[in-house]
Amino acid sequence: MLVDMTTSKPPHKASNRAIWLKHQLEIHGTSYAKIAREEGVTRQAARKVVYSRSSRMEAAIARRLGLMPKQIWPERYPHDA
């Protein structure tokens, strides 16, 4: 399945979302490494948020994309939908 990189709406499937997130960060002039430096965490900590929950990193990534964390990871925020 191809991932639509032109949309600002994240894919539902986690593996597709990982690809989409990396692309969106590039479009917005940033990267996991840059966010990690700005947040004072390792690059691995920034990337780990793709597959595991970290409210701090979810917020940091979402903020840079102009989105809310629940828009990127709706399954992590079922009561906020």
C-alpha positions in Angstrom: 0.0 0.0 0.0 1.3 3.4 -0.9 1.3 6.2 1.7 -0.2 9.5 0.6 2.4 12.0 1.6 0.5 15.0 0.2 -2.2 14.9 2.9 -1.9 16.4 6.4 -4.1 13.6 7.7 -2.1 10.8 9.2 -2.6 7.2 8.1 -4.3 4.8 10.5 -1.8 2.0 10.1 1.2 2.6 12.4 3.9 1.5 9.9 2.4 3.9 7.3 2.2 6.6 9.9 5.9 6.3 10.6 6.7 7.0 7.0 4.2 9.8 6.9 5.6 11.4 10.1 9.2 11.4 8.8 8.1 13.0 5.5 5.9 15.6 7.3 8.8 16.5 9.6 11.0 17.1 6.6 8.3 19.3 4.9 8.2 21.3 8.1 12.0 21.7 8.1 12.7 19.5 11.1 13.6 15.9 12.0 13.5 13.5 14.9 17.2 14.4 15.6 16.5 18.1 15.6 13.5 17.7 17.9 15.5 15.4 20.2 18.2 18.1 20.5 15.6 20.8 21.2 13.8 18.6 23.8 17.0 17.4 25.4 16.4 13.7 24.7 18.1 11.1 22.5 17.2 10.7 18.8 16.0 7.2 19.7 13.6 8.7 22.3 12.1 11.0 19.7 11.7 8.2 17.1 10.3 5.7 19.7 7.1 7.7 20.0 6.0 6.4 16.6 5.3 3.0 18.2 5.1 3.7 22.0 3.5 6.4 24.0 5.3 9.5 25.3 3.1 12.4 25.9 6.1 14.8 25.9 7.4 13.7 22.5 3.9 13.3 21.1 3.3 17.0 22.0 6.7 18.1 20.7 6.2 16.4 17.3 2.5 17.5 17.0 3.4 21.1 17.8 6.0 21.2 15.0 3.4 19.8 12.5 0.7 22.2 13.6 -1.5 19.4 14.9 -2.8 18.0 18.1 -1.3 14.7 19.3 -4.7 13.1 19.2 -4.9 13.9 15.4 -1.7 11.9 14.8 -2.3 9.1 17.3 -6.1 8.9 17.8 -5.9 5.4 19.2 -3.9 6.8 22.1 -6.5 9.4 23.0 -9.9 7.5 22.7 -11.7 9.7 25.2 -10.6 12.9 23.5 -12.1 12.1 20.1 
